[in-house]
Amino acid sequence: MNWRLLALVSGLLPVALQASPGWANSSLNPSIEEMCEGLVVINDKIGATAAPGTAMGARMQTELSLSPAQYGALWSLMKLTPTPTCTKLY
C-alpha cells in the first residue's frame, strides 16, 4: 500500500466533505403551506383524502418516494401546521 497516497487522501477527505453553500437561486423545498395546497385540491376536486392508509395516500407516498412512517410524519406535520390551507386537510 502506498502510504503517501493514503496520507494525502486522509488529509484531503475532511476538506472534500465540508458543507458548502448551495447553488440554487431559490429554495428547493416548498413550504408546508404549498404542500398542503396540492392535497387540498385532492380533497376539494376529487373528494378524496391523501391521508396515510388510503389509496390516494399510498399513491402520494409512492410519488414522493417515502416510507409509510415518513409519509405519516409528513401528513401529521401538515395537519398540525396552523395555516389557512393546512387546516382544511382531511
C-alpha positions in Angstrom: 0.0 0.0 0.0 1.3 3.4 -0.9 1.4 5.3 2.5 2.0 8.7 0.8 -1.2 8.3 -1.2 -3.1 7.2 1.9 -1.8 10.2 3.9 -2.8 12.5 1.1 -6.3 11.1 0.8 -6.7 11.2 4.6 -5.7 14.8 4.6 -8.0 15.9 1.8 -11.0 13.9 2.8 -12.2 16.3 5.6 -11.9 19.2 3.1 -13.9 17.4 0.5 -16.6 16.5 2.9 -17.1 20.0 4.3 -20.5 21.6 3.7 -20.6 24.3 1.1 -23.2 26.8 0.1 -25.8 25.6 -2.5 -26.0 26.9 -6.0 -29.8 27.2 -6.1 -31.2 30.7 -6.6 -34.3 29.9 -4.6 -35.4 27.4 -2.0 -35.7 23.9 -3.5 -38.1 22.8 -0.7 -41.6 24.0 -0.9 -43.2 25.4 2.2 -45.6 23.3 4.1 -48.4 25.6 3.1 -47.6 24.9 -0.6 -47.5 21.1 0.0 -50.9 21.4 1.7 -52.4 23.3 -1.3 -51.9 20.3 -3.5 -53.5 17.9 -1.1 -56.5 20.3 -0.5 -57.1 20.2 -4.3 -57.4 16.4 -4.0 -59.9 17.0 -1.1 -62.0 19.6 -3.0 -61.8 18.5 -6.6 -61.8 14.7 -6.3 -63.5 14.4 -2.9 -60.7 12.1 -1.7 -58.2 12.2 1.1 -54.5 11.6 0.9 -54.3 10.5 4.5 -52.0 7.7 5.3 -53.7 4.3 4.8 -55.9 5.5 2.0 -55.5 4.7 -1.7 -54.6 8.3 -2.5 -52.2 8.4 0.4 -50.4 5.3 -0.9 -50.1 7.0 -4.3 -48.7 10.2 -2.8 -46.3 8.1 -0.7 -45.0 6.3 -3.8 -44.8 9.6 -5.8 -42.7 11.2 -3.0 -40.6 8.0 -2.6 -41.3 7.9 1.2 -41.7 5.1 3.6 -45.0 4.7 5.4 -43.5 6.2 8.5 -42.1 9.1 6.7 -45.3 9.8 4.9 -47.2 9.5 8.2 -44.9 12.0 9.8 -45.2 14.4 6.9 -49.0 14.1 7.0 -49.0 14.8 10.7 -46.8 17.8 10.3 -49.1 19.3 7.6 -52.2 18.6 9.7 -50.7 20.3 12.7 -49.5 23.4 10.7 -51.8 26.3 11.6 -52.2 27.8 8.2 -55.4 28.5 6.3 -54.8 25.8 3.8 -53.3 23.1 6.0 -56.2 23.2 8.5 -58.5 22.3 5.6 -56.9 18.8 5.1 -59.0 15.7 5.9 
